[in-house]
Amino acid sequence: MDFNPALYQAIACSITASPQKRITFAEYMDLVLYHPEQGYYSSHAVNIGFQGGDFFTSSSLCDDFGELLAIQFYQMWENLDRPQSFYLVEMGAGIGLLASQILNYLKINYSDFFDVIEYIIIEKSPSLRQEQQRKLQEFSVRWLNLEEITPNSIIGCFFSNELIDAFPVHQFILQDGKLQEIYVTTSQKPKGEELGERSNIEFIEVVGEASTPQLAEYLELVGIDISQNAYEEGYRSEINLAALDWLGIVADCLQRGFVLTIDYGYPASRYYHPRRSQGTLQCYYQHRHHNNPYINIGKQDITAHVDFTALEKWGKRCGLNQVGWTQQGLFLMALGLGERIAALSYQQQSISQLLKRREALHQLIDPTGIGNFGVLVQSKGLTEAQSQRSLKGLTIPE
């Protein structure tokens, strides 16, 4: 078993120091992924891509994903009547691939837009920030924390690709018809079952009262009543309170423009369907996935699907209007991916190169994979005329 012993000890100390000798699963997940020195995203453990990576993203496949997003951003700028300064705020930029694709394409094809762009990256991981700075040194890019952006200051677009799925989530379970919460504590392992050579304790789950009334309020927000008979004893799922906090800050910073969120997830009615009784939590380790967050600690990614209904409804409370929701495959086809696939027949490349590129483009729209990701666009501060202008990515592709 692969794990980070220093992180393991830090989590154990956090549990010991807590009043009831337990922490919420959200606190556990936050430590595993974002501990300042030892967390998966804070250390050099994160590995994005195909060669030995834990997972890959759309931008890892080919440049087309970023280039098509660039086309959408250009139209957003036009729909806002070409402001003299347009902020592109990328939240969670991975190794900088997507930013590089967007900026390179705009520099070559939309120089008038490129000249007014203020590109900001919001990145918590020190190691990923270093990689981004190395990759993007030819461009004018600023790195900030979200809290450093002045409220009501951004004219442009906040956007993210596979960000919210890695926010720490609370886990709940239905016991005796009541909403209960999953906590993490420690347990002494039986002799002879030590974890590696460095620890004889393990992390186990216990159930208790909800740590905050916000869990019940969240389910009410998205219209889910787990007291109905359709939900059986032991029903279990996740609640992403961090996503609501994040969206509230984004909405507060945006003066005029858009929020574009791309991620895998469902509307609440599907997310919390009675038959999805064990939630959506998944762990990714070297391109293999499983559902045990208590192994490979600090060496694997942990994610949960996104509840898009929560983003839509909470966004409305925060002053964001829903522009539209679609699937990534349809979004990219509307922006011209179909034409790019058709043009492959006329390109002077070897058969192996053509096949590789065709496969990459088809993966972007694969309805059984990342093509099924959700794309949510919200807006704020648009004039009535601006709000009437459609976005190409949300039109029905021909």
Buried (B, 14 or more C-beta within 10 A) or exposed (E): EEBBBEBBBBBBEBBEEBEEEBBBBBBBBBBBBBBEEBBBBBBEBBBBBEEEBBBBBBBBBBBBBBBBBBBBBBBBBEBBEEEEEBBBBBBBBBBBBBBBBBBBBBBEEBEEBBEBBBBBBBBBBBBBBBBBBEBBEEBEBEBEEBEEBEEBEBBBBBBBBBBBBBBBBBBBBBBEEEBBBBBBBBEEBEEEEEBEEEBBBBBEBEEBEBBBEBBBEBBEBBEBEBEEEEBEEEBBBBBBBBBBEBBBBBBBBBBBBBBBBBBBBBBBEEBBBEEBBEBBBBBBBBBEBEEEBBBBBBBBBBBBBBBBBBBBBBBEEBBBBBBBBBBBBBBBBBBBBBEBBEEBEEEEEEEEEBEEBEEBBBBBBBEEBBBBBBBBBBBBBBEEEBEEBEBBBBBEBE
